[in-house]
Amino acid sequence: QVQVVESGGGLVQPGGSLRLSCAASGNSFSIGSMGWYRQGAGKQREMVATVTDGGITNYADSVKGRFTISRDNVKNTMDLHMISLKPEDTAVYYCKAVTLTMVVSWGQGTQVTVSS
């Protein structure tokens, strides 16, 4: 079983930046892909960015050029560096880990609010 915990959310003004972190524990050696997802109020959860254990990244069109996902396979951590934040980026951000046997783990989420 893999556990993931997010940190780093908060309130930021439009145009600002924020870094989210996700720490994995448990059978973290078995993690294949990891990713960040978000869910705004009244909206469905959506993919923001993902990264494979080999470092291949994928981004939602809405965040390309503004968000950067990174991963440290030794420390079992994953970050999301967000710049040029917009009010529409406001959401609860979730960390997701998928093991090589396709077991999925979600974190509790961290709130990101972009507002002046």
Helices and strands as residue ranges (DSSP letters): E 2-7, E 10-12, E 18-26, G 28-30, E 31-39, E 46-51, E 57-59, E 67-72, E 77-82, G 87-89, E 91-99, E 104-106, E 110-114
